[in-house]
Amino acid sequence: MTKQEILDYVINYVKEHFNEQVKEVNADTKLLSTRLLDSISTLHMVSDLEEHFKFDAEAHEVNPDNLDSPAQIANYISGKIGA
């Protein structure tokens, strides 16, 4: 799986699951720093992404450095799965 495929999946995931909070989504949409997603929503998203991409997120990795935008999320997942 390429990083672009991961990014496309993440963008579609955010659009599908958080369409009430996030009206437009692109690779650089800020999700956490703008509080579009709260902590519970973020944990649900991480859990779903772990299941889909078959990786385990460590507690210290669930932070804005890795999860603030779809591009950061895709980079994080790519690093976890070696894509």
mmCIF file of the N, C-alpha and C atoms, coordinates in Angstrom:
data_MODEL
# 
_entry.id   MODEL 
# 
loop_
_atom_site.group_PDB 
_atom_site.id 
_atom_site.type_symbol 
_atom_site.label_atom_id 
_atom_site.label_alt_id 
_atom_site.label_comp_id 
_atom_site.label_asym_id 
_atom_site.label_entity_id 
_atom_site.label_seq_id 
_atom_site.pdbx_PDB_ins_code 
_atom_site.Cartn_x 
_atom_site.Cartn_y 
_atom_site.Cartn_z 
_atom_site.occupancy 
_atom_site.B_iso_or_equiv 
_atom_site.pdbx_formal_charge 
_atom_site.auth_seq_id 
_atom_site.auth_comp_id 
_atom_site.auth_asym_id 
_atom_site.auth_atom_id 
_atom_site.pdbx_PDB_model_num 
ATOM 1   N N  . MET A 1 1  ? 0.844   -1.179 0.000  1.00 0.00 ? 1  MET A N  1 
ATOM 2   C CA . MET A 1 1  ? 0.000   0.000  0.000  1.00 0.00 ? 1  MET A CA 1 
ATOM 3   C C  . MET A 1 1  ? 0.887   1.239  0.000  1.00 0.00 ? 1  MET A C  1 
ATOM 4   N N  . THR A 1 2  ? 0.549   2.187  -0.852 1.00 0.00 ? 2  THR A N  1 
ATOM 5   C CA . THR A 1 2  ? 1.358   3.403  -0.943 1.00 0.00 ? 2  THR A CA 1 
ATOM 6   C C  . THR A 1 2  ? 0.886   4.438  0.089  1.00 0.00 ? 2  THR A C  1 
ATOM 7   N N  . LYS A 1 3  ? 1.736   5.427  0.339  1.00 0.00 ? 3  LYS A N  1 
ATOM 8   C CA . LYS A 1 3  ? 1.373   6.508  1.249  1.00 0.00 ? 3  LYS A CA 1 
ATOM 9   C C  . LYS A 1 3  ? 0.157   7.272  0.708  1.00 0.00 ? 3  LYS A C  1 
ATOM 10  N N  . GLN A 1 4  ? 0.073   7.431  -0.606 1.00 0.00 ? 4  GLN A N  1 
ATOM 11  C CA . GLN A 1 4  ? -1.079  8.119  -1.206 1.00 0.00 ? 4  GLN A CA 1 
ATOM 12  C C  . GLN A 1 4  ? -2.364  7.341  -0.958 1.00 0.00 ? 4  GLN A C  1 
ATOM 13  N N  . GLU A 1 5  ? -2.318  6.029  -1.061 1.00 0.00 ? 5  GLU A N  1 
ATOM 14  C CA . GLU A 1 5  ? -3.508  5.215  -0.790 1.00 0.00 ? 5  GLU A CA 1 
ATOM 15  C C  . GLU A 1 5  ? -3.930  5.333  0.675  1.00 0.00 ? 5  GLU A C  1 
ATOM 16  N N  . ILE A 1 6  ? -2.942  5.380  1.558  1.00 0.00 ? 6  ILE A N  1 
ATOM 17  C CA . ILE A 1 6  ? -3.241  5.562  2.977  1.00 0.00 ? 6  ILE A CA 1 
ATOM 18  C C  . ILE A 1 6  ? -3.885  6.933  3.195  1.00 0.00 ? 6  ILE A C  1 
ATOM 19  N N  . LEU A 1 7  ? -3.306  7.974  2.582  1.00 0.00 ? 7  LEU A N  1 
ATOM 20  C CA . LEU A 1 7  ? -3.849  9.326  2.704  1.00 0.00 ? 7  LEU A CA 1 
ATOM 21  C C  . LEU A 1 7  ? -5.280  9.379  2.179  1.00 0.00 ? 7  LEU A C  1 
ATOM 22  N N  . ASP A 1 8  ? -5.529  8.790  1.035  1.00 0.00 ? 8  ASP A N  1 
ATOM 23  C CA . ASP A 1 8  ? -6.880  8.782  0.469  1.00 0.00 ? 8  ASP A CA 1 
ATOM 24  C C  . ASP A 1 8  ? -7.857  8.096  1.416  1.00 0.00 ? 8  ASP A C  1 
ATOM 25  N N  . TYR A 1 9  ? -7.434  6.991  2.004  1.00 0.00 ? 9  TYR A N  1 
ATOM 26  C CA . TYR A 1 9  ? -8.288  6.277  2.953  1.00 0.00 ? 9  TYR A CA 1 
ATOM 27  C C  . TYR A 1 9  ? -8.592  7.166  4.162  1.00 0.00 ? 9  TYR A C  1 
ATOM 28  N N  . VAL A 1 10 ? -7.569  7.810  4.718  1.00 0.00 ? 10 VAL A N  1 
ATOM 29  C CA . VAL A 1 10 ? -7.749  8.652  5.901  1.00 0.00 ? 10 VAL A CA 1 
ATOM 30  C C  . VAL A 1 10 ? -8.700  9.813  5.593  1.00 0.00 ? 10 VAL A C  1 
ATOM 31  N N  . ILE A 1 11 ? -8.515  10.477 4.468  1.00 0.00 ? 11 ILE A N  1 
ATOM 32  C CA . ILE A 1 11 ? -9.404  11.583 4.086  1.00 0.00 ? 11 ILE A CA 1 
ATOM 33  C C  . ILE A 1 11 ? -10.845 11.088 3.969  1.00 0.00 ? 11 ILE A C  1 
ATOM 34  N N  . ASN A 1 12 ? -11.040 9.962  3.306  1.00 0.00 ? 12 ASN A N  1 
ATOM 35  C CA . ASN A 1 12 ? -12.385 9.411  3.162  1.00 0.00 ? 12 ASN A CA 1 
ATOM 36  C C  . ASN A 1 12 ? -12.963 8.994  4.512  1.00 0.00 ? 12 ASN A C  1 
ATOM 37  N N  . TYR A 1 13 ? -12.122 8.447  5.384  1.00 0.00 ? 13 TYR A N  1 
ATOM 38  C CA . TYR A 1 13 ? -12.563 8.062  6.722  1.00 0.00 ? 13 TYR A CA 1 
ATOM 39  C C  . TYR A 1 13 ? -13.069 9.291  7.475  1.00 0.00 ? 13 TYR A C  1 
ATOM 40  N N  . VAL A 1 14 ? -12.300 10.361 7.464  1.00 0.00 ? 14 VAL A N  1 
ATOM 41  C CA . VAL A 1 14 ? -12.697 11.582 8.175  1.00 0.00 ? 14 VAL A CA 1 
ATOM 42  C C  . VAL A 1 14 ? -13.993 12.128 7.586  1.00 0.00 ? 14 VAL A C  1 
ATOM 43  N N  . LYS A 1 15 ? -14.105 12.161 6.274  1.00 0.00 ? 15 LYS A N  1 
ATOM 44  C CA . LYS A 1 15 ? -15.324 12.650 5.628  1.00 0.00 ? 15 LYS A CA 1 
ATOM 45  C C  . LYS A 1 15 ? -16.543 11.812 6.032  1.00 0.00 ? 15 LYS A C  1 
ATOM 46  N N  . GLU A 1 16 ? -16.358 10.517 6.066  1.00 0.00 ? 16 GLU A N  1 
ATOM 47  C CA . GLU A 1 16 ? -17.471 9.610  6.357  1.00 0.00 ? 16 GLU A CA 1 
ATOM 48  C C  . GLU A 1 16 ? -17.881 9.640  7.829  1.00 0.00 ? 16 GLU A C  1 
ATOM 49  N N  . HIS A 1 17 ? -16.908 9.641  8.723  1.00 0.00 ? 17 HIS A N  1 
ATOM 50  C CA . HIS A 1 17 ? -17.205 9.495  10.141 1.00 0.00 ? 17 HIS A CA 1 
ATOM 51  C C  . HIS A 1 17 ? -17.388 10.811 10.891 1.00 0.00 ? 17 HIS A C  1 
ATOM 52  N N  . PHE A 1 18 ? -16.868 11.885 10.360 1.00 0.00 ? 18 PHE A N  1 
ATOM 53  C CA . PHE A 1 18 ? -16.912 13.159 11.070 1.00 0.00 ? 18 PHE A CA 1 
ATOM 54  C C  . PHE A 1 18 ? -17.498 14.267 10.216 1.00 0.00 ? 18 PHE A C  1 
ATOM 55  N N  . ASN A 1 19 ? -18.454 13.920 9.368  1.00 0.00 ? 19 ASN A N  1 
ATOM 56  C CA . ASN A 1 19 ? -19.016 14.911 8.444  1.00 0.00 ? 19 ASN A CA 1 
ATOM 57  C C  . ASN A 1 19 ? -19.787 16.014 9.157  1.00 0.00 ? 19 ASN A C  1 
ATOM 58  N N  . GLU A 1 20 ? -20.212 15.785 10.391 1.00 0.00 ? 20 GLU A N  1 
ATOM 59  C CA . GLU A 1 20 ? -20.884 16.839 11.158 1.00 0.00 ? 20 GLU A CA 1 
ATOM 60  C C  . GLU A 1 20 ? -19.882 17.905 11.619 1.00 0.00 ? 20 GLU A C  1 
ATOM 61  N N  . GLN A 1 21 ? -18.679 17.458 12.007 1.00 0.00 ? 21 GLN A N  1 
ATOM 62  C CA . GLN A 1 21 ? -17.661 18.369 12.525 1.00 0.00 ? 21 GLN A CA 1 
ATOM 63  C C  . GLN A 1 21 ? -16.796 18.975 11.426 1.00 0.00 ? 21 GLN A C  1 
ATOM 64  N N  . VAL A 1 22 ? -16.518 18.197 10.393 1.00 0.00 ? 22 VAL A N  1 
ATOM 65  C CA . VAL A 1 22 ? -15.558 18.603 9.367  1.00 0.00 ? 22 VAL A CA 1 
ATOM 66  C C  . VAL A 1 22 ? -16.281 18.664 8.017  1.00 0.00 ? 22 VAL A C  1 
ATOM 67  N N  . LYS A 1 23 ? -16.450 19.870 7.507  1.00 0.00 ? 23 LYS A N  1 
ATOM 68  C CA . LYS A 1 23 ? -17.188 20.036 6.251  1.00 0.00 ? 23 LYS A CA 1 
ATOM 69  C C  . LYS A 1 23 ? -16.322 19.751 5.028  1.00 0.00 ? 23 LYS A C  1 
ATOM 70  N N  . GLU A 1 24 ? -15.097 20.259 5.023  1.00 0.00 ? 24 GLU A N  1 
ATOM 71  C CA . GLU A 1 24 ? -14.170 20.016 3.916  1.00 0.00 ? 24 GLU A CA 1 
ATOM 72  C C  . GLU A 1 24 ? -12.899 19.412 4.476  1.00 0.00 ? 24 GLU A C  1 
ATOM 73  N N  . VAL A 1 25 ? -12.396 18.400 3.787  1.00 0.00 ? 25 VAL A N  1 
ATOM 74  C CA . VAL A 1 25 ? -11.193 17.715 4.250  1.00 0.00 ? 25 VAL A CA 1 
ATOM 75  C C  . VAL A 1 25 ? -10.205 17.611 3.115  1.00 0.00 ? 25 VAL A C  1 
ATOM 76  N N  . ASN A 1 26 ? -8.954  17.987 3.397  1.00 0.00 ? 26 ASN A N  1 
ATOM 77  C CA . ASN A 1 26 ? -7.855  17.734 2.476  1.00 0.00 ? 26 ASN A CA 1 
ATOM 78  C C  . ASN A 1 26 ? -6.674  17.254 3.309  1.00 0.00 ? 26 ASN A C  1 
ATOM 79  N N  . ALA A 1 27 ? -5.563  17.049 2.690  1.00 0.00 ? 27 ALA A N  1 
ATOM 80  C CA . ALA A 1 27 ? -4.398  16.480 3.375  1.00 0.00 ? 27 ALA A CA 1 
ATOM 81  C C  . ALA A 1 27 ? -3.934  17.332 4.551  1.00 0.00 ? 27 ALA A C  1 
ATOM 82  N N  . ASP A 1 28 ? -4.147  18.643 4.474  1.00 0.00 ? 28 ASP A N  1 
ATOM 83  C CA . ASP A 1 28 ? -3.633  19.554 5.497  1.00 0.00 ? 28 ASP A CA 1 
ATOM 84  C C  . ASP A 1 28 ? -4.687  20.075 6.474  1.00 0.00 ? 28 ASP A C  1 
ATOM 85  N N  . THR A 1 29 ? -5.889  19.551 6.404  1.00 0.00 ? 29 THR A N  1 
ATOM 86  C CA . THR A 1 29 ? -6.938  19.981 7.329  1.00 0.00 ? 29 THR A CA 1 
ATOM 87  C C  . THR A 1 29 ? -6.512  19.676 8.762  1.00 0.00 ? 29 THR A C  1 
ATOM 88  N N  . LYS A 1 30 ? -6.511  20.694 9.593  1.00 0.00 ? 30 LYS A N  1 
ATOM 89  C CA . LYS A 1 30 ? -6.137  20.524 11.004 1.00 0.00 ? 30 LYS A CA 1 
ATOM 90  C C  . LYS A 1 30 ? -7.335  19.948 11.758 1.00 0.00 ? 30 LYS A C  1 
ATOM 91  N N  . LEU A 1 31 ? -7.123  18.813 12.386 1.00 0.00 ? 31 LEU A N  1 
ATOM 92  C CA . LEU A 1 31 ? -8.206  18.124 13.079 1.00 0.00 ? 31 LEU A CA 1 
ATOM 93  C C  . LEU A 1 31 ? -8.172  18.314 14.590 1.00 0.00 ? 31 LEU A C  1 
ATOM 94  N N  . LEU A 1 32 ? -6.987  18.251 15.163 1.00 0.00 ? 32 LEU A N  1 
ATOM 95  C CA . LEU A 1 32 ? -6.869  18.332 16.617 1.00 0.00 ? 32 LEU A CA 1 
ATOM 96  C C  . LEU A 1 32 ? -6.603  19.749 17.090 1.00 0.00 ? 32 LEU A C  1 
ATOM 97  N N  . SER A 1 33 ? -5.665  20.432 16.467 1.00 0.00 ? 33 SER A N  1 
ATOM 98  C CA . SER A 1 33 ? -5.292  21.771 16.936 1.00 0.00 ? 33 SER A CA 1 
ATOM 99  C C  . SER A 1 33 ? -6.429  22.772 16.778 1.00 0.00 ? 33 SER A C  1 
ATOM 100 N N  . THR A 1 34 ? -7.371  22.498 15.888 1.00 0.00 ? 34 THR A N  1 
ATOM 101 C CA . THR A 1 34 ? -8.536  23.365 15.727 1.00 0.00 ? 34 THR A CA 1 
ATOM 102 C C  . THR A 1 34 ? -9.753  22.811 16.463 1.00 0.00 ? 34 THR A C  1 
ATOM 103 N N  . ARG A 1 35 ? -9.541  21.698 17.139 1.00 0.00 ? 35 ARG A N  1 
ATOM 104 C CA . ARG A 1 35 ? -10.584 21.039 17.942 1.00 0.00 ? 35 ARG A CA 1 
ATOM 105 C C  . ARG A 1 35 ? -11.766 20.547 17.112 1.00 0.00 ? 35 ARG A C  1 
ATOM 106 N N  . LEU A 1 36 ? -11.519 20.242 15.843 1.00 0.00 ? 36 LEU A N  1 
ATOM 107 C CA . LEU A 1 36 ? -12.571 19.622 15.043 1.00 0.00 ? 36 LEU A CA 1 
ATOM 108 C C  . LEU A 1 36 ? -12.886 18.234 15.583 1.00 0.00 ? 36 LEU A C  1 
ATOM 109 N N  . LEU A 1 37 ? -11.853 17.550 16.081 1.00 0.00 ? 37 LEU A N  1 
ATOM 110 C CA . LEU A 1 37 ? -12.050 16.245 16.719 1.00 0.00 ? 37 LEU A CA 1 
ATOM 111 C C  . LEU A 1 37 ? -11.684 16.363 18.186 1.00 0.00 ? 37 LEU A C  1 
ATOM 112 N N  . ASP A 1 38 ? -12.504 15.770 19.024 1.00 0.00 ? 38 ASP A N  1 
ATOM 113 C CA . ASP A 1 38 ? -12.178 15.752 20.446 1.00 0.00 ? 38 ASP A CA 1 
ATOM 114 C C  . ASP A 1 38 ? -11.429 14.463 20.787 1.00 0.00 ? 38 ASP A C  1 
ATOM 115 N N  . SER A 1 39 ? -11.086 14.292 22.036 1.00 0.00 ? 39 SER A N  1 
ATOM 116 C CA . SER A 1 39 ? -10.262 13.145 22.428 1.00 0.00 ? 39 SER A CA 1 
ATOM 117 C C  . SER A 1 39 ? -10.972 11.814 22.189 1.00 0.00 ? 39 SER A C  1 
ATOM 118 N N  . ILE A 1 40 ? -12.257 11.751 22.452 1.00 0.00 ? 40 ILE A N  1 
ATOM 119 C CA . ILE A 1 40 ? -13.000 10.502 22.240 1.00 0.00 ? 40 ILE A CA 1 
ATOM 120 C C  . ILE A 1 40 ? -13.060 10.175 20.751 1.00 0.00 ? 40 ILE A C  1 
ATOM 121 N N  . SER A 1 41 ? -13.361 11.154 19.921 1.00 0.00 ? 41 SER A N  1 
ATOM 122 C CA . SER A 1 41 ? -13.397 10.938 18.469 1.00 0.00 ? 41 SER A CA 1 
ATOM 123 C C  . SER A 1 41 ? -12.036 10.478 17.959 1.00 0.00 ? 41 SER A C  1 
ATOM 124 N N  . THR A 1 42 ? -10.991 11.074 18.491 1.00 0.00 ? 42 THR A N  1 
ATOM 125 C CA . THR A 1 42 ? -9.631  10.709 18.075 1.00 0.00 ? 42 THR A CA 1 
ATOM 126 C C  . THR A 1 42 ? -9.327  9.268  18.444 1.00 0.00 ? 42 THR A C  1 
ATOM 127 N N  . LEU A 1 43 ? -9.692  8.863  19.643 1.00 0.00 ? 43 LEU A N  1 
ATOM 128 C CA . LEU A 1 43 ? -9.442  7.475  20.061 1.00 0.00 ? 43 LEU A CA 1 
ATOM 129 C C  . LEU A 1 43 ? -10.226 6.484  19.209 1.00 0.00 ? 43 LEU A C  1 
ATOM 130 N N  . HIS A 1 44 ? -11.465 6.812  18.883 1.00 0.00 ? 44 HIS A N  1 
ATOM 131 C CA . HIS A 1 44 ? -12.251 5.946  17.999 1.00 0.00 ? 44 HIS A CA 1 
ATOM 132 C C  . HIS A 1 44 ? -11.582 5.833  16.629 1.00 0.00 ? 44 HIS A C  1 
ATOM 133 N N  . MET A 1 45 ? -11.121 6.957  16.106 1.00 0.00 ? 45 MET A N  1 
ATOM 134 C CA . MET A 1 45 ? -10.461 6.957  14.804 1.00 0.00 ? 45 MET A CA 1 
ATOM 135 C C  . MET A 1 45 ? -9.195  6.104  14.843 1.00 0.00 ? 45 MET A C  1 
ATOM 136 N N  . VAL A 1 46 ? -8.381  6.289  15.849 1.00 0.00 ? 46 VAL A N  1 
ATOM 137 C CA . VAL A 1 46 ? -7.141  5.515  15.960 1.00 0.00 ? 46 VAL A CA 1 
ATOM 138 C C  . VAL A 1 46 ? -7.453  4.026  16.044 1.00 0.00 ? 46 VAL A C  1 
ATOM 139 N N  . SER A 1 47 ? -8.442  3.665  16.831 1.00 0.00 ? 47 SER A N  1 
ATOM 140 C CA . SER A 1 47 ? -8.827  2.265  16.954 1.00 0.00 ? 47 SER A CA 1 
ATOM 141 C C  . SER A 1 47 ? -9.255  1.678  15.612 1.00 0.00 ? 47 SER A C  1 
ATOM 142 N N  . ASP A 1 48 ? -10.079 2.423  14.868 1.00 0.00 ? 48 ASP A N  1 
ATOM 143 C CA . ASP A 1 48 ? -10.520 1.958  13.548 1.00 0.00 ? 48 ASP A CA 1 
ATOM 144 C C  . ASP A 1 48 ? -9.352  1.848  12.572 1.00 0.00 ? 48 ASP A C  1 
ATOM 145 N N  . LEU A 1 49 ? -8.451  2.823  12.610 1.00 0.00 ? 49 LEU A N  1 
ATOM 146 C CA . LEU A 1 49 ? -7.294  2.783  11.706 1.00 0.00 ? 49 LEU A CA 1 
ATOM 147 C C  . LEU A 1 49 ? -6.347  1.637  12.067 1.00 0.00 ? 49 LEU A C  1 
ATOM 148 N N  . GLU A 1 50 ? -6.176  1.383  13.358 1.00 0.00 ? 50 GLU A N  1 
ATOM 149 C CA . GLU A 1 50 ? -5.352  0.240  13.781 1.00 0.00 ? 50 GLU A CA 1 
ATOM 150 C C  . GLU A 1 50 ? -5.915  -1.053 13.217 1.00 0.00 ? 50 GLU A C  1 
ATOM 151 N N  . GLU A 1 51 ? -7.213  -1.196 13.313 1.00 0.00 ? 51 GLU A N  1 
ATOM 152 C CA . GLU A 1 51 ? -7.865  -2.413 12.823 1.00 0.00 ? 51 GLU A CA 1 
ATOM 153 C C  . GLU A 1 51 ? -7.733  -2.536 11.307 1.00 0.00 ? 51 GLU A C  1 
ATOM 154 N N  . HIS A 1 52 ? -7.987  -1.443 10.601 1.00 0.00 ? 52 HIS A N  1 
ATOM 155 C CA . HIS A 1 52 ? -7.940  -1.477 9.142  1.00 0.00 ? 52 HIS A CA 1 
ATOM 156 C C  . HIS A 1 52 ? -6.525  -1.732 8.614  1.00 0.00 ? 52 HIS A C  1 
ATOM 157 N N  . PHE A 1 53 ? -5.542  -1.041 9.171  1.00 0.00 ? 53 PHE A N  1 
ATOM 158 C CA . PHE A 1 53 ? -4.171  -1.129 8.658  1.00 0.00 ? 53 PHE A CA 1 
ATOM 159 C C  . PHE A 1 53 ? -3.309  -2.142 9.407  1.00 0.00 ? 53 PHE A C  1 
ATOM 160 N N  . LYS A 1 54 ? -3.880  -2.801 10.407 1.00 0.00 ? 54 LYS A N  1 
ATOM 161 C CA . LYS A 1 54 ? -3.185  -3.874 11.141 1.00 0.00 ? 54 LYS A CA 1 
ATOM 162 C C  . LYS A 1 54 ? -1.889  -3.401 11.801 1.00 0.00 ? 54 LYS A C  1 
ATOM 163 N N  . PHE A 1 55 ? -2.018  -2.407 12.678 1.00 0.00 ? 55 PHE A N  1 
ATOM 164 C CA . PHE A 1 55 ? -0.879  -1.944 13.454 1.00 0.00 ? 55 PHE A CA 1 
ATOM 165 C C  . PHE A 1 55 ? -1.348  -1.629 14.865 1.00 0.00 ? 55 PHE A C  1 
ATOM 166 N N  . ASP A 1 56 ? -0.413  -1.470 15.769 1.00 0.00 ? 56 ASP A N  1 
ATOM 167 C CA . ASP A 1 56 ? -0.725  -1.096 17.144 1.00 0.00 ? 56 ASP A CA 1 
ATOM 168 C C  . ASP A 1 56 ? -0.136  0.277  17.429 1.00 0.00 ? 56 ASP A C  1 
ATOM 169 N N  . ALA A 1 57 ? -0.981  1.183  17.873 1.00 0.00 ? 57 ALA A N  1 
ATOM 170 C CA . ALA A 1 57 ? -0.530  2.519  18.259 1.00 0.00 ? 57 ALA A CA 1 
ATOM 171 C C  . ALA A 1 57 ? -0.135  2.490  19.732 1.00 0.00 ? 57 ALA A C  1 
ATOM 172 N N  . GLU A 1 58 ? 1.021   3.010  20.026 1.00 0.00 ? 58 GLU A N  1 
ATOM 173 C CA . GLU A 1 58 ? 1.456   3.150  21.412 1.00 0.00 ? 58 GLU A CA 1 
ATOM 174 C C  . GLU A 1 58 ? 0.823   4.420  21.983 1.00 0.00 ? 58 GLU A C  1 
ATOM 175 N N  . ALA A 1 59 ? 0.553   4.413  23.277 1.00 0.00 ? 59 ALA A N  1 
ATOM 176 C CA . ALA A 1 59 ? -0.122  5.552  23.910 1.00 0.00 ? 59 ALA A CA 1 
ATOM 177 C C  . ALA A 1 59 ? 0.610   6.869  23.651 1.00 0.00 ? 59 ALA A C  1 
ATOM 178 N N  . HIS A 1 60 ? 1.937   6.845  23.721 1.00 0.00 ? 60 HIS A N  1 
ATOM 179 C CA . HIS A 1 60 ? 2.699   8.084  23.515 1.00 0.00 ? 60 HIS A CA 1 
ATOM 180 C C  . HIS A 1 60 ? 2.675   8.569  22.066 1.00 0.00 ? 60 HIS A C  1 
ATOM 181 N N  . GLU A 1 61 ? 2.242   7.723  21.134 1.00 0.00 ? 61 GLU A N  1 
ATOM 182 C CA . GLU A 1 61 ? 2.177   8.105  19.725 1.00 0.00 ? 61 GLU A CA 1 
ATOM 183 C C  . GLU A 1 61 ? 0.864   8.802  19.365 1.00 0.00 ? 61 GLU A C  1 
ATOM 184 N N  . VAL A 1 62 ? -0.128  8.683  20.220 1.00 0.00 ? 62 VAL A N  1 
ATOM 185 C CA . VAL A 1 62 ? -1.434  9.280  19.958 1.00 0.00 ? 62 VAL A CA 1 
ATOM 186 C C  . VAL A 1 62 ? -1.381  10.734 20.427 1.00 0.00 ? 62 VAL A C  1 
ATOM 187 N N  . ASN A 1 63 ? -0.873  11.577 19.540 1.00 0.00 ? 63 ASN A N  1 
ATOM 188 C CA . ASN A 1 63 ? -0.645  12.988 19.867 1.00 0.00 ? 63 ASN A CA 1 
ATOM 189 C C  . ASN A 1 63 ? -0.772  13.836 18.609 1.00 0.00 ? 63 ASN A C  1 
ATOM 190 N N  . PRO A 1 64 ? -0.863  15.145 18.773 1.00 0.00 ? 64 PRO A N  1 
ATOM 191 C CA . PRO A 1 64 ? -1.015  16.031 17.605 1.00 0.00 ? 64 PRO A CA 1 
ATOM 192 C C  . PRO A 1 64 ? 0.129   15.955 16.597 1.00 0.00 ? 64 PRO A C  1 
ATOM 193 N N  . ASP A 1 65 ? 1.322   15.600 17.045 1.00 0.00 ? 65 ASP A N  1 
ATOM 194 C CA . ASP A 1 65 ? 2.434   15.478 16.090 1.00 0.00 ? 65 ASP A CA 1 
ATOM 195 C C  . ASP A 1 65 ? 2.148   14.409 15.044 1.00 0.00 ? 65 ASP A C  1 
ATOM 196 N N  . ASN A 1 66 ? 1.420   13.378 15.419 1.00 0.00 ? 66 ASN A N  1 
ATOM 197 C CA . ASN A 1 66 ? 1.110   12.279 14.500 1.00 0.00 ? 66 ASN A CA 1 
ATOM 198 C C  . ASN A 1 66 ? -0.296  12.339 13.913 1.00 0.00 ? 66 ASN A C  1 
ATOM 199 N N  . LEU A 1 67 ? -1.193  13.085 14.564 1.00 0.00 ? 67 LEU A N  1 
ATOM 200 C CA . LEU A 1 67 ? -2.603  12.952 14.205 1.00 0.00 ? 67 LEU A CA 1 
ATOM 201 C C  . LEU A 1 67 ? -3.332  14.253 13.904 1.00 0.00 ? 67 LEU A C  1 
ATOM 202 N N  . ASP A 1 68 ? -2.642  15.357 13.734 1.00 0.00 ? 68 ASP A N  1 
ATOM 203 C CA . ASP A 1 68 ? -3.330  16.637 13.567 1.00 0.00 ? 68 ASP A CA 1 
ATOM 204 C C  . ASP A 1 68 ? -3.936  16.845 12.187 1.00 0.00 ? 68 ASP A C  1 
ATOM 205 N N  . SER A 1 69 ? -3.434  16.168 11.185 1.00 0.00 ? 69 SER A N  1 
ATOM 206 C CA . SER A 1 69 ? -3.981  16.318 9.835  1.00 0.00 ? 69 SER A CA 1 
ATOM 207 C C  . SER A 1 69 ? -3.962  14.964 9.138  1.00 0.00 ? 69 SER A C  1 
ATOM 208 N N  . PRO A 1 70 ? -4.776  14.792 8.093  1.00 0.00 ? 70 PRO A N  1 
ATOM 209 C CA . PRO A 1 70 ? -4.725  13.540 7.355  1.00 0.00 ? 70 PRO A CA 1 
ATOM 210 C C  . PRO A 1 70 ? -3.319  13.207 6.832  1.00 0.00 ? 70 PRO A C  1 
ATOM 211 N N  . ALA A 1 71 ? -2.557  14.219 6.414  1.00 0.00 ? 71 ALA A N  1 
ATOM 212 C CA . ALA A 1 71 ? -1.189  13.958 5.936  1.00 0.00 ? 71 ALA A CA 1 
ATOM 213 C C  . ALA A 1 71 ? -0.314  13.419 7.061  1.00 0.00 ? 71 ALA A C  1 
ATOM 214 N N  . GLN A 1 72 ? -0.440  14.003 8.264  1.00 0.00 ? 72 GLN A N  1 
ATOM 215 C CA . GLN A 1 72 ? 0.343   13.514 9.398  1.00 0.00 ? 72 GLN A CA 1 
ATOM 216 C C  . GLN A 1 72 ? -0.092  12.103 9.785  1.00 0.00 ? 72 GLN A C  1 
ATOM 217 N N  . ILE A 1 73 ? -1.384  11.846 9.733  1.00 0.00 ? 73 ILE A N  1 
ATOM 218 C CA . ILE A 1 73 ? -1.888  10.513 10.045 1.00 0.00 ? 73 ILE A CA 1 
ATOM 219 C C  . ILE A 1 73 ? -1.352  9.500  9.035  1.00 0.00 ? 73 ILE A C  1 
ATOM 220 N N  . ALA A 1 74 ? -1.388  9.852  7.756  1.00 0.00 ? 74 ALA A N  1 
ATOM 221 C CA . ALA A 1 74 ? -0.883  8.944  6.714  1.00 0.00 ? 74 ALA A CA 1 
ATOM 222 C C  . ALA A 1 74 ? 0.610   8.681  6.895  1.00 0.00 ? 74 ALA A C  1 
ATOM 223 N N  . ASN A 1 75 ? 1.369   9.713  7.227  1.00 0.00 ? 75 ASN A N  1 
ATOM 224 C CA . ASN A 1 75 ? 2.806   9.520  7.480  1.00 0.00 ? 75 ASN A CA 1 
ATOM 225 C C  . ASN A 1 75 ? 3.032   8.601  8.672  1.00 0.00 ? 75 ASN A C  1 
ATOM 226 N N  . TYR A 1 76 ? 2.261   8.809  9.720  1.00 0.00 ? 76 TYR A N  1 
ATOM 227 C CA . TYR A 1 76 ? 2.360   7.982  10.914 1.00 0.00 ? 76 TYR A CA 1 
ATOM 228 C C  . TYR A 1 76 ? 2.055   6.518  10.598 1.00 0.00 ? 76 TYR A C  1 
ATOM 229 N N  . ILE A 1 77 ? 0.934   6.280  9.922  1.00 0.00 ? 77 ILE A N  1 
ATOM 230 C CA . ILE A 1 77 ? 0.554   4.902  9.585  1.00 0.00 ? 77 ILE A CA 1 
ATOM 231 C C  . ILE A 1 77 ? 1.577   4.286  8.654  1.00 0.00 ? 77 ILE A C  1 
ATOM 232 N N  . SER A 1 78 ? 2.034   5.047  7.688  1.00 0.00 ? 78 SER A N  1 
ATOM 233 C CA . SER A 1 78 ? 3.046   4.560  6.752  1.00 0.00 ? 78 SER A CA 1 
ATOM 234 C C  . SER A 1 78 ? 4.280   4.084  7.492  1.00 0.00 ? 78 SER A C  1 
ATOM 235 N N  . GLY A 1 79 ? 4.714   4.857  8.477  1.00 0.00 ? 79 GLY A N  1 
ATOM 236 C CA . GLY A 1 79 ? 5.862   4.467  9.278  1.00 0.00 ? 79 GLY A CA 1 
ATOM 237 C C  . GLY A 1 79 ? 5.605   3.221  10.104 1.00 0.00 ? 79 GLY A C  1 
ATOM 238 N N  . LYS A 1 80 ? 4.381   3.075  10.587 1.00 0.00 ? 80 LYS A N  1 
ATOM 239 C CA . LYS A 1 80 ? 4.034   1.920  11.416 1.00 0.00 ? 80 LYS A CA 1 
ATOM 240 C C  . LYS A 1 80 ? 3.971   0.634  10.602 1.00 0.00 ? 80 LYS A C  1 
ATOM 241 N N  . ILE A 1 81 ? 3.492   0.736  9.367  1.00 0.00 ? 81 ILE A N  1 
ATOM 242 C CA . ILE A 1 81 ? 3.316   -0.484 8.567  1.00 0.00 ? 81 ILE A CA 1 
ATOM 243 C C  . ILE A 1 81 ? 4.418   -0.674 7.519  1.00 0.00 ? 81 ILE A C  1 
ATOM 244 N N  . GLY A 1 82 ? 5.342   0.276  7.477  1.00 0.00 ? 82 GLY A N  1 
ATOM 245 C CA . GLY A 1 82 ? 6.450   0.147  6.540  1.00 0.00 ? 82 GLY A CA 1 
ATOM 246 C C  . GLY A 1 82 ? 6.067   0.361  5.087  1.00 0.00 ? 82 GLY A C  1 
ATOM 247 N N  . ALA A 1 83 ? 5.102   1.241  4.850  1.00 0.00 ? 83 ALA A N  1 
ATOM 248 C CA . ALA A 1 83 ? 4.668   1.508  3.470  1.00 0.00 ? 83 ALA A CA 1 
ATOM 249 C C  . ALA A 1 83 ? 5.547   2.568  2.826  1.00 0.00 ? 83 ALA A C  1 
# 
